[in-house]
């Protein structure tokens, strides 16, 4: 076990010297004289801050100069020369030596008595024996309580109290003390106890640090004060940095270091499959699965798990590189009972899926103990792919729309999955935004994903659609088929995508009316066909109308004949030749609009 010397000594002596310097009067109040519990340190502090020691009354100065702060030893030995206690004692000496006019609270002899009393008290503290504890000194109440008891049986705080006074003495002062007096004996007892606990080397190290700190605090001046504070802060920062590095190393576990190589060297390595799911999910990637509300996100995820474990085609369409280990599902949204039932109905191997059920429970990604325990368990399970469902519940920040917070979360999630757990694939689900076309929250989510899979439903037909976009991934909206009995999803790219299907529906709706109009009026031009459709109350848009006419010709239902420059295009039923100048044929002048001369 490692110890910070300064922190250890503070604990050992019960001294909070930093607080004694920063908030001296609060600190003095904490160590109030038990024989004078009515001392008003707030009042003393107010006098000190308002007037300084030079204008304080003798009564106030005596209170402030008294080195009686409980049973912690002569604390005045540890305080800097600019501390209020020392200022008060110095002022008492000054008044005794040279009484100033106007200070008539007490005669000069009172100030002299107070100053001498303080000096006598300090000397008594340094030289008392176990049989001669200063009777009027409540500072040593703990010592008096142990008088007559061998020091090896004293409580640790009593030993430390006496030894603390000895630690601040210089070598000359120590040599002047008889060996049988209390201070050197307590110092030796503390050394003995530390040796038993930490060994000879550890004890010497602690005692040396103890002495160095006490002397440094006692003797420092303004010049050394700054250096002392800088040194202490530097030590604290070094300890903090070392602790952070140790925690980070523990979290990273056996994660490999960076991979740096020339292009040729990388290409010479054994080839790895480029996809986990061919054409849809890259290997070792991060996949964002975005779904509209109640579109079947969990069903889609369980179908994916089934294919990753069995190696069967995903959605009856995509080849799969199966996992060799297990898959972990961090389930933040569905109850454990419901998720396990759905997984069983999907035919998932009971031994290959690790469920981490977190609905209504604390998030292990932000609780260090839970995170470490989860990491250890998933490593033991040899998890190869991790699914986090959904982002909104797993997110550890305060705003899902803040790009900085979302990016930090995703980086930490990647570190957890890949570096700590040792998995290869990360799947993150999310709910779609209000328009259903993109992921809810910051755009940083879609920036992160190697593959972006979007699941939508058609409000009119109720059909489900899948689309995907990413690195070497591009799939247009295609219909998803769902088998309610087996909870199996399938997809057929040959059926076409959603947009193409919608366009084809509009074209097919116009095809028959156009053929009927052309058959009834051979040689009719484009404008006349449009007008005839309107007369029949057939709704259409120009973009679909033109495609429908093209489709009618390609399918052999009609034939078109260009009239040449400035002339309109004529439409005839298939197999019927153009009859120029036919009496029933409308003239160009009667039929064309200026904008259609080139049709």
Secondary structure, 3 states (H helix, E strand, C coil): CCCCHHHHHHHHHCCCHHHHHHCHHHHHHHCCCHHHCCCCHHHHHHHHHHHCHHHCCHHHHHHHHCCCCCCCCCHHHHCCCCCHHHHHHHHHHHHHHCCCCCCCCCCHHHHHHHHHHHHHHHHHHHHCCCCCCCCCCHHHHHHHHCCCCCHHHCCHHHHHHHHHHHHCCCHHHHHCCCCCCHHHHHHHHHHHHHHHHHHHHHHHHHHHHHHHHHHHHHHCCHHHHHHHHHHHHHHHHHHHHHHHHHHHHHHHCCCCCCCCCCHHHHHCCCCCCCEEECCCEECCCEEEEEECCCCCHHHHHHHHHHHHHHCCCECCCECECCCCCEEEEEECCCCHHHHHHHHHHCCCCCCCEEEEECCCCCCCCCCHHHHHHHHHHHHHCCEEEEEEECHHHHCCCCCCCCHHHHHHHHHHHHHHHHHHHCCCEEEEEEEECCCCCCECCCCHHHHHCCEEEEEEECCCCCCEEEEEEECCEEEEEEEEEEECCCCEEEECHHHCEHHHHHHHHHHHHHHHHHHHHHHHCCCECHHHHHHHHHHCCCCCCHHHHHHHHHHHHHCCCEEEECCCCCCCCEEEECCCCCCCCCCCCCCHHHHCCHHHCCC
